[in-house]
Amino acid sequence: MPLRMFALSLATLLTACTQYHYIDPQTPEGIACKRELDAKVSACETWFKEQHDGLNSLRESQARSAQLCEHFNTNNMPNACPPAPSPSTESSPCRNGYAEKFKACGGRIEKVEK
């Protein structure tokens, strides 16, 4: 019975995935608009990745420092070594509103039926 419930849940999840097909604008203005939109998104994603990588590098360094502090805290002083922050799992906001901006450029978005 649990296997049947799992299979039903999995089938429901897989059929719930909706896909969309982006059809680029056809006018010269629309093409230029989309090119500018994609360039902005790409620049944002590059910047976000650099910031994210830099923060994670800093967190790794802080984690190593915390480990060294604990290792050399031979007197077991409480709160002597601050814990390192956890790694960031924040997702990029760079594509927020992309669909609306894409359509404003003259593009179309069609739902793909499966």
N, C-alpha and C positions, 0 to 999 in steps of 0.2 A: 504494500500500500504506500509506504513512503517513497518508493521509487516512482510509482505512478504520479504522485503529487509533484515530485521533482520534475518529471518529464512534462507534465502539464504546465507547470510554472515556467519552465524553459521555453516551451513552445509559445506560450503567451508572450513572454519577453521578446523572443525573436520576431514574432509577427508585429509587435508594437513598434519596431524600429522603422521610422519613416525616413525616406531618402528624398533629396531634392536635387534637381538638375538646374544649374545656373546657365542661362542663355545670355551671352554677352550682348551689349548694345550694338546696334548696327550703324549708327550715324557717326560721323567724324567727331562731333562734340561728345557723344556718349562714350566713344572709345577713349577719347582723351580724359574724360571724367573718370572712367573706370581705371585707366592707367594711373591717374593721380591718386585715386582711392587706394589702389593696391600698393602704390609706393609708400603712402602714409602708413598703411597697415604693416608693411614689411619693415619700415624704419622703427615703428613702435615695437614690433616683436623683437627686433635686434636689440633695441635699447632695454626692453624688459628682460630679455635673456641675460644681457650683460649685468644688469642690476641684480637679478636673481642669483646668477653665478657668483658675483662678488659677495653678496650677503651669505650665501652658503659657504664660501671659502672662509669668511670671517667666523661663521659659526663653527666650522671645523677647527679653526685655530683656537677658538675659545674652548672647545671640547678638549683639545689636547692640553691646554693650559689647566683646565679643571682636573684632568687626570693626573697631571704632574703635581698639582697642588695637593690632591688627595694622597698621592704617593709619599710626598714629603711632609704631610701633616702627621708627624710621628706622635705628637701630643694629643691627637684626636680632638682638637679644638672644634666645638660645634660652630657651624656656619662660617668656617674659615675659608672654605672654597665655594664660591658661588657656582651654581650649576650652569652648564652651557645651555643656551636656548635651543629649542628643537628646530630641525631644518624646516624651511618654508615649503609649503605645498600649494602656495597661492597660484592660481591660474591667471593667464594673461588676459587683461581687459581689452586688448587691441582689436578684437573682432566684434566687440559689443556694438550693435546697431549696424553691422555690415550689410545685412540683407536690405534694410530700408535705404541705405545710401546707394547700394547697388541698383535698386529699383529706381531711385531718383536720377541715376545716370542713364536710365533707359533700358536697363537690363530686365530680364524676366526670370522668375523662379517658378519652376513647375514641379509639382509633387510626382514622384515616380511610384507608380503602382506596382506592387509585387504580388 
